[in-house]
Amino acid sequence: MNLKETLNSYGKQKEPFLFVIDYELKNYEIIPLNKLPENIKYKLDDQVNNRDNIDIEKEHIDFTVYKEMFEKVQNNILNGNTYLLNLTTPTKLKTDAALEEIYSKANAKYKLYYKDKFVCFSPESFIKIKNNKIYTYPMKGTIDASIQNAKEIIINDQKELAEHTMVVDLLRNDLSIVANNIKVEKFRYCDKIKAGDKELYQVSSQISAQLEQNWQNRIGNIITSILPAGSITGTPKKKTVEIIKEIENYDRGYFTGIFGVFDGENLDSAVMIRFIEKQSDNSLVYKSGGGITCDSEVESEYQEMCDKVYIP
């Protein structure tokens, strides 16, 4: 069975399971929760209080390399091929902490430790399904919470408003593929999150839609129809995904894929951002990025990409 059929099969059986799906839907794992191996761990809505800091050394890509990629994105925007594109890069990372230790100490809404291959500590929901309603929470816009009037600054920033609005429109369209009665229940609200020794405000919206009864029978159709996630690709999605592959020139792998849990009745899932991956030579990379629009400035986008390399 393929991914869609396997998910549908578990859904029809109301079998609780964990799913981990990579960015390109090429690699995935679907595991009944009662058979979860010791080398895969997850937590939802996890908070670790007063943890020790984990020291990391970062080696970001050179600014000139990033600028060249950024300019290719801008050329595609100028030519009308994309209006919003999420550009990501790998940062070389050094730390004495093992991936499992990072998993245990990180503060995050969603955490996943996967076979000592990668660890993810994501603040971003993908979809939640409860009582036949599906919810998604696009996250676009980040600012250092220590800046005076930070919340007002980011809410009133026109570039951030345009970027966020495009993602909300994209996610509304995605939900319309699988559900009805689409509603933006909350538009651009701020959450404060820990980012290493910093605190950040991140801007999200809440969108809902109505599913039919027994949606569990087609859980695979629902998930695969709206992947990859709009917040980590862009709009229009199909063309933007093609441009991303051409410009980024590296394999995202499980980064910006999704993971989640179906408990037999309801579903919760996350976009796999804030992501550290072990390479074949045992070195580590931290993959991060941000949305680019016609109003983006290369210096600030580069800085945002760098700022997102942290352990919360």
PLY file of the C-alpha trace (Angstrom):
ply
format ascii 1.0
element vertex 312
property float x
property float y
property float z
element edge 311
property int vertex1
property int vertex2
end_header
0.00 0.00 0.00
1.13 3.56 -0.62
1.10 6.38 1.93
-2.51 7.41 1.32
-3.83 3.85 1.43
-1.88 2.99 4.59
-3.18 6.05 6.44
-6.74 5.27 5.31
-6.40 1.68 6.51
-5.34 2.69 10.01
-8.04 5.37 10.11
-10.81 2.91 9.21
-9.62 0.60 11.98
-9.52 3.52 14.45
-5.99 2.31 15.23
-3.96 4.94 17.15
-0.69 5.65 15.31
2.24 8.00 14.85
3.04 9.25 11.36
6.25 10.88 10.12
6.27 12.12 6.52
9.10 13.86 4.68
8.82 17.09 2.68
8.51 15.40 -0.73
6.20 12.56 0.48
8.84 10.08 -0.64
9.82 8.70 2.76
7.46 8.09 5.63
6.79 5.90 8.64
3.41 5.00 10.13
3.61 3.12 13.42
0.84 1.91 15.79
1.36 3.62 19.14
1.44 0.27 20.93
4.38 -0.78 18.75
6.45 2.39 18.95
10.17 1.48 19.12
12.47 2.95 21.76
14.43 4.94 19.18
11.39 7.05 18.23
10.02 9.45 20.83
7.47 12.23 20.63
5.69 14.71 22.87
2.83 17.11 22.24
2.43 20.37 24.16
5.60 19.69 26.12
7.20 22.18 28.48
10.51 21.67 30.29
11.03 24.16 33.08
14.39 25.56 34.18
16.44 23.40 31.86
20.19 23.78 31.48
21.25 25.64 28.35
22.67 23.55 25.53
25.75 25.19 24.03
25.91 25.22 20.24
28.35 26.61 17.69
26.89 27.73 14.36
28.46 28.04 10.93
25.89 29.74 8.71
26.20 29.83 4.94
28.04 32.89 3.69
25.91 35.99 3.16
27.02 36.26 -0.49
25.75 32.72 -1.15
22.44 33.54 0.51
22.17 36.80 -1.43
22.57 34.96 -4.73
19.72 32.60 -3.78
17.60 35.52 -2.59
18.07 37.35 -5.90
16.94 34.26 -7.83
13.77 34.25 -5.73
13.22 37.94 -6.46
13.67 37.35 -10.19
10.98 34.67 -10.05
8.69 37.05 -8.16
9.36 39.76 -10.76
8.46 37.30 -13.53
5.22 36.33 -11.80
6.25 32.74 -11.10
5.76 33.06 -7.32
4.49 35.66 -4.87
5.75 34.09 -1.67
8.55 31.54 -1.34
9.92 29.96 1.81
13.70 29.87 1.33
15.68 27.57 3.63
19.34 26.71 4.14
21.41 24.28 6.24
23.64 25.65 9.02
26.55 23.54 10.26
26.21 22.91 13.98
28.56 21.76 16.74
27.45 20.69 20.20
28.48 18.19 22.87
24.83 17.26 23.38
23.43 14.12 21.74
20.22 14.37 19.73
18.28 12.49 22.40
19.53 14.91 25.07
18.45 17.87 22.92
15.04 16.24 22.55
14.65 15.78 26.29
15.68 19.33 27.19
14.08 21.42 24.43
10.93 23.43 25.14
8.45 23.10 22.29
4.81 22.61 21.45
5.75 19.53 19.40
8.88 17.38 19.78
10.15 14.36 17.88
13.30 12.27 18.25
13.71 9.92 15.30
16.15 6.99 15.35
19.13 9.20 16.23
18.82 10.65 12.72
17.12 13.93 13.57
15.37 15.84 16.30
12.60 18.39 15.81
11.18 20.88 18.32
8.48 22.68 16.42
6.21 25.55 17.49
3.97 25.18 14.43
0.84 23.04 14.12
0.03 21.53 10.73
-3.56 20.37 11.19
-5.72 19.37 14.14
-8.95 17.42 13.73
-11.48 17.22 16.55
-15.25 16.66 16.57
-15.34 16.51 12.74
-13.69 19.94 12.43
-10.27 20.50 10.91
-8.05 23.36 12.06
-4.81 24.79 10.72
-2.61 27.49 12.21
-0.35 29.18 9.62
2.64 30.82 11.30
4.36 33.73 9.56
6.18 36.58 11.26
8.82 36.58 14.00
10.30 39.36 16.15
12.54 39.57 19.20
10.17 40.08 22.14
12.72 42.25 23.98
12.35 45.04 21.38
10.24 47.89 22.72
6.66 47.61 21.41
7.67 44.45 19.55
4.13 43.11 19.24
2.83 46.38 17.78
5.79 46.61 15.40
5.26 43.20 13.84
1.47 43.47 13.69
1.75 46.84 11.88
4.57 45.77 9.53
3.11 45.87 6.00
5.56 43.32 4.57
4.70 40.88 7.36
0.98 41.55 6.87
1.21 40.82 3.13
3.22 37.64 3.70
0.88 36.37 6.40
-2.23 37.17 4.34
-0.89 35.17 1.39
-0.26 32.15 3.60
-3.72 32.39 5.15
-5.28 32.50 1.66
-3.19 29.51 0.60
-4.21 27.47 3.66
-7.88 28.42 3.22
-7.63 27.06 -0.32
-5.91 23.89 0.91
-8.66 23.19 3.45
-11.32 23.76 0.78
-9.91 20.70 -1.05
-10.88 18.40 1.83
-13.60 20.22 3.82
-16.42 22.77 3.74
-17.46 25.97 5.52
-13.97 27.49 5.72
-13.57 30.18 8.40
-10.66 32.36 9.55
-11.46 32.28 13.25
-8.46 34.32 14.40
-6.26 36.51 12.20
-2.68 37.41 13.20
-2.38 36.78 16.91
0.96 36.69 18.75
2.41 33.85 20.82
5.54 34.30 22.90
8.00 31.42 22.65
11.43 30.66 24.11
14.30 30.79 21.64
17.45 29.80 23.48
18.35 32.78 25.66
15.80 34.95 23.81
12.04 35.24 23.71
10.26 35.72 20.39
6.81 36.76 19.31
5.49 34.58 16.50
2.41 35.57 14.53
-0.23 32.94 13.69
-3.81 32.68 12.48
-6.46 30.03 13.11
-8.52 28.61 10.24
-11.25 25.99 10.59
-13.45 23.91 8.28
-16.08 21.20 8.57
-15.39 17.56 7.70
-18.04 14.93 7.06
-18.81 12.12 9.48
-16.36 9.21 9.41
-13.54 11.36 8.05
-11.20 8.84 9.67
-11.89 6.50 6.72
-10.12 8.91 4.37
-7.48 10.32 6.66
-4.85 9.57 4.03
-6.72 11.56 1.38
-7.00 14.52 3.74
-3.32 14.62 4.71
-1.79 13.96 1.29
-4.12 16.41 -0.48
-2.77 19.37 1.49
0.91 18.47 1.58
3.48 19.92 1.43
2.47 22.52 4.00
1.73 25.95 2.57
3.65 27.83 5.25
6.97 26.22 4.24
6.46 26.35 0.47
4.63 29.42 -0.82
2.12 30.49 -3.41
1.18 29.37 -5.99
2.21 26.15 -4.31
2.97 23.83 -7.26
5.20 26.28 -9.13
6.83 27.55 -5.94
7.81 24.00 -4.94
9.57 23.64 -8.33
11.45 26.92 -7.81
12.46 25.91 -4.27
14.02 22.69 -5.55
15.98 24.59 -8.18
17.25 27.39 -5.93
17.90 25.64 -2.60
19.97 22.90 -4.25
19.96 20.63 -1.19
17.73 17.89 0.13
15.25 19.07 2.77
14.53 15.44 3.68
12.23 15.24 6.69
12.77 18.94 7.40
9.52 20.84 6.65
7.67 17.53 6.45
5.11 16.70 9.12
4.62 14.37 12.05
1.60 13.73 14.18
-0.60 11.38 16.16
-4.03 9.91 15.47
-5.46 8.70 18.79
-8.31 6.68 17.29
-10.73 9.61 17.24
-8.84 12.88 16.80
-5.61 14.01 15.15
-2.85 16.48 16.01
0.21 17.22 13.87
3.13 19.58 13.40
5.24 21.05 10.62
8.81 19.87 11.17
10.65 23.16 11.54
13.34 23.89 14.19
15.19 20.82 13.02
18.63 19.27 13.64
19.78 16.41 11.41
22.74 14.03 11.72
24.72 13.60 8.49
26.41 10.42 7.27
29.72 11.57 8.79
27.96 12.20 12.17
28.18 15.98 11.76
25.05 18.02 12.48
23.12 20.54 10.41
20.31 22.81 11.53
17.88 23.65 8.73
16.03 26.98 8.85
14.58 29.71 6.66
11.80 32.23 6.10
9.29 33.59 3.64
10.43 35.88 0.82
8.12 38.40 -0.89
8.72 41.34 -3.23
9.06 43.60 -0.16
11.73 41.48 1.53
15.18 42.90 2.27
18.06 40.49 1.90
19.89 41.58 5.07
16.86 41.13 7.33
15.89 37.80 5.71
19.42 36.49 6.17
19.34 37.58 9.81
15.97 35.86 10.33
17.35 32.65 8.88
20.29 32.88 11.31
18.10 33.82 14.30
16.00 30.70 13.82
18.98 28.47 14.57
18.44 27.88 18.29
17.37 25.28 20.83
14.30 26.52 22.74
0 1
1 2
2 3
3 4
4 5
5 6
6 7
7 8
8 9
9 10
10 11
11 12
12 13
13 14
14 15
15 16
16 17
17 18
18 19
19 20
20 21
21 22
22 23
23 24
24 25
25 26
26 27
27 28
28 29
29 30
30 31
31 32
32 33
33 34
34 35
35 36
36 37
37 38
38 39
39 40
40 41
41 42
42 43
43 44
44 45
45 46
46 47
47 48
48 49
49 50
50 51
51 52
52 53
53 54
54 55
55 56
56 57
57 58
58 59
59 60
60 61
61 62
62 63
63 64
64 65
65 66
66 67
67 68
68 69
69 70
70 71
71 72
72 73
73 74
74 75
75 76
76 77
77 78
78 79
79 80
80 81
81 82
82 83
83 84
84 85
85 86
86 87
87 88
88 89
89 90
90 91
91 92
92 93
93 94
94 95
95 96
96 97
97 98
98 99
99 100
100 101
101 102
102 103
103 104
104 105
105 106
106 107
107 108
108 109
109 110
110 111
111 112
112 113
113 114
114 115
115 116
116 117
117 118
118 119
119 120
120 121
121 122
122 123
123 124
124 125
125 126
126 127
127 128
128 129
129 130
130 131
131 132
132 133
133 134
134 135
135 136
136 137
137 138
138 139
139 140
140 141
141 142
142 143
143 144
144 145
145 146
146 147
147 148
148 149
149 150
150 151
151 152
152 153
153 154
154 155
155 156
156 157
157 158
158 159
159 160
160 161
161 162
162 163
163 164
164 165
165 166
166 167
167 168
168 169
169 170
170 171
171 172
172 173
173 174
174 175
175 176
176 177
177 178
178 179
179 180
180 181
181 182
182 183
183 184
184 185
185 186
186 187
187 188
188 189
189 190
190 191
191 192
192 193
193 194
194 195
195 196
196 197
197 198
198 199
199 200
200 201
201 202
202 203
203 204
204 205
205 206
206 207
207 208
208 209
209 210
210 211
211 212
212 213
213 214
214 215
215 216
216 217
217 218
218 219
219 220
220 221
221 222
222 223
223 224
224 225
225 226
226 227
227 228
228 229
229 230
230 231
231 232
232 233
233 234
234 235
235 236
236 237
237 238
238 239
239 240
240 241
241 242
242 243
243 244
244 245
245 246
246 247
247 248
248 249
249 250
250 251
251 252
252 253
253 254
254 255
255 256
256 257
257 258
258 259
259 260
260 261
261 262
262 263
263 264
264 265
265 266
266 267
267 268
268 269
269 270
270 271
271 272
272 273
273 274
274 275
275 276
276 277
277 278
278 279
279 280
280 281
281 282
282 283
283 284
284 285
285 286
286 287
287 288
288 289
289 290
290 291
291 292
292 293
293 294
294 295
295 296
296 297
297 298
298 299
299 300
300 301
301 302
302 303
303 304
304 305
305 306
306 307
307 308
308 309
309 310
310 311
